[in-house]
């Protein structure tokens, strides 16, 4: 169907522009992908040949080989557990917070809701600096606890948002029906509410993990040499080396992120919540 | 930290030329980034709003860069802007430049990265407003013999202004508070407010100044975001969506 209001040539022009724009938008990802298979000691264009040498180099780095920056595997591991623990914590606290705000009426409810969403509004550098100042006043807080608290603060709002959205679509009469049939509040919550808002919980959990795993700014102010999440490790690496093994690592990370999202989308139809699919 | 309450850090904030220069640099970068995002993003928003069954796919493409690690995106730009990078090779082989230019670690590289990073944040609010414009209005204009250009100028553009304001303020707020782009692509040559905040915390160890800068940045950003949210909320009321 053609819209009234613009000619066919107008639509074609717009379509061509969209193609160019999205090529531009995806360019860094495409370039990284190409660079990772580049044959040669530096990244150059056009690529001079196809090779897997940078994936081999990546293995060398992962084994803490000589002449490389050590700690890649440890950084991956740090980011992975930090992501999982933040995710579990944020889901636990976020589901309860969203349920309380959505289902109960109490004084200060609106303020509480805004306060929970505040970290979405604040520049992350301010969250990072604020935490650094606070931890220095509190005294000796171990690095893992600093990182975990920082990541909980930035992941919690995402869970609250997605779970609240799910709760809004859940008919409260379902829960009332369960209670009329003799279920207490906890049983109702466990058997009716939780299964009904499952997709909100899962997409909140995935967001939380992604946000934590890829966070740089907050970690940057809280990490230490012995506990370095992957993005901060990457930052330190890029201060000294610019070789294509990072392109190889990036390619693997991008592919695994999309695999996780695709599988989750398959299993839980996340798109409906994220507005990706109607 | 100082044991007493003073406003010294705030007076430094207002009088120190270094802080002022950093503020002006940040302001300049943010204004350029926001203007460019608006110009290249507006047609994209209209395209997405009218894309029909392609819309979900286009929105997916729009948010894929957001799902990629910031450091990885910055690395992609390092690769593209380097001496042997895509842009230098393209410009020299086309004969536009005689030799490769130093692009990396300049203000230009920070601006290029930020335009790329923030464009989706300009597109999404505008698209959400354009989507809700009643197609009957454009059909009516067309029936009244208005051409495509006039229809756009008199119907689509004026009705999308709330989206433009919302997107502009959101993009501007994010550009003002951007940290990774100036840190990694500025390479120490581009001192924005956030880079200066990092210096206060880690290099000069002037923590009260870092805290005062944080407060100033928060006030600035929260004010911008308040305008952004208000614009979108007003559209909701006006259109009843």
Boltz contact constraints between the chains, C-beta under 6 A:
constraints:
  - contact:
      token1: [A, 4]
      token2: [B, 139]
      max_distance: 6.0
  - contact:
      token1: [A, 4]
      token2: [B, 142]
      max_distance: 6.0
  - contact:
      token1: [A, 5]
      token2: [B, 138]
      max_distance: 6.0
  - contact:
      token1: [A, 5]
      token2: [B, 142]
      max_distance: 6.0
  - contact:
      token1: [A, 5]
      token2: [B, 151]
      max_distance: 6.0
  - contact:
      token1: [A, 6]
      token2: [B, 148]
      max_distance: 6.0
  - contact:
      token1: [A, 7]
      token2: [B, 148]
      max_distance: 6.0
  - contact:
      token1: [A, 10]
      token2: [B, 148]
      max_distance: 6.0
  - contact:
      token1: [A, 14]
      token2: [B, 47]
      max_distance: 6.0
  - contact:
      token1: [A, 17]
      token2: [B, 43]
      max_distance: 6.0
  - contact:
      token1: [A, 18]
      token2: [B, 47]
      max_distance: 6.0
  - contact:
      token1: [A, 21]
      token2: [B, 44]
      max_distance: 6.0
  - contact:
      token1: [A, 22]
      token2: [B, 61]
      max_distance: 6.0
  - contact:
      token1: [A, 28]
      token2: [B, 73]
      max_distance: 6.0
  - contact:
      token1: [A, 28]
      token2: [B, 76]
      max_distance: 6.0
  - contact:
      token1: [A, 31]
      token2: [B, 76]
      max_distance: 6.0
  - contact:
      token1: [A, 31]
      token2: [B, 79]
      max_distance: 6.0
  - contact:
      token1: [A, 31]
      token2: [B, 80]
      max_distance: 6.0
  - contact:
      token1: [A, 32]
      token2: [B, 76]
      max_distance: 6.0
  - contact:
      token1: [A, 35]
      token2: [B, 79]
      max_distance: 6.0
  - contact:
      token1: [A, 43]
      token2: [B, 79]
      max_distance: 6.0
  - contact:
      token1: [A, 44]
      token2: [B, 84]
      max_distance: 6.0
  - contact:
      token1: [A, 45]
      token2: [B, 86]
      max_distance: 6.0
  - contact:
      token1: [A, 45]
      token2: [B, 89]
      max_distance: 6.0
  - contact:
      token1: [A, 121]
      token2: [B, 225]
      max_distance: 6.0
  - contact:
      token1: [A, 123]
      token2: [B, 177]
      max_distance: 6.0
  - contact:
      token1: [A, 123]
      token2: [B, 217]
      max_distance: 6.0
  - contact:
      token1: [A, 123]
      token2: [B, 221]
      max_distance: 6.0
  - contact:
      token1: [A, 125]
      token2: [B, 179]
      max_distance: 6.0
  - contact:
      token1: [A, 125]
      token2: [B, 194]
      max_distance: 6.0
  - contact:
      token1: [A, 126]
      token2: [B, 214]
      max_distance: 6.0
  - contact:
      token1: [A, 126]
      token2: [B, 218]
      max_distance: 6.0
  - contact:
      token1: [A, 129]
      token2: [B, 201]
      max_distance: 6.0
  - contact:
      token1: [A, 129]
      token2: [B, 210]
      max_distance: 6.0
  - contact:
      token1: [A, 129]
      token2: [B, 214]
      max_distance: 6.0
  - contact:
      token1: [A, 214]
      token2: [B, 69]
      max_distance: 6.0
  - contact:
      token1: [A, 216]
      token2: [B, 70]
      max_distance: 6.0
  - contact:
      token1: [A, 216]
      token2: [B, 71]
      max_distance: 6.0
  - contact:
      token1: [A, 216]
      token2: [B, 180]
      max_distance: 6.0
  - contact:
      token1: [A, 217]
      token2: [B, 179]
      max_distance: 6.0
  - contact:
      token1: [A, 231]
      token2: [B, 71]
      max_distance: 6.0
  - contact:
      token1: [A, 234]
      token2: [B, 71]
      max_distance: 6.0
  - contact:
      token1: [A, 235]
      token2: [B, 71]
      max_distance: 6.0
  - contact:
      token1: [A, 246]
      token2: [B, 75]
      max_distance: 6.0
  - contact:
      token1: [A, 250]
      token2: [B, 72]
      max_distance: 6.0
  - contact:
      token1: [A, 254]
      token2: [B, 68]
      max_distance: 6.0
  - contact:
      token1: [A, 257]
      token2: [B, 67]
      max_distance: 6.0
  - contact:
      token1: [A, 276]
      token2: [B, 56]
      max_distance: 6.0
  - contact:
      token1: [A, 276]
      token2: [B, 60]
      max_distance: 6.0
  - contact:
      token1: [A, 277]
      token2: [B, 56]
      max_distance: 6.0
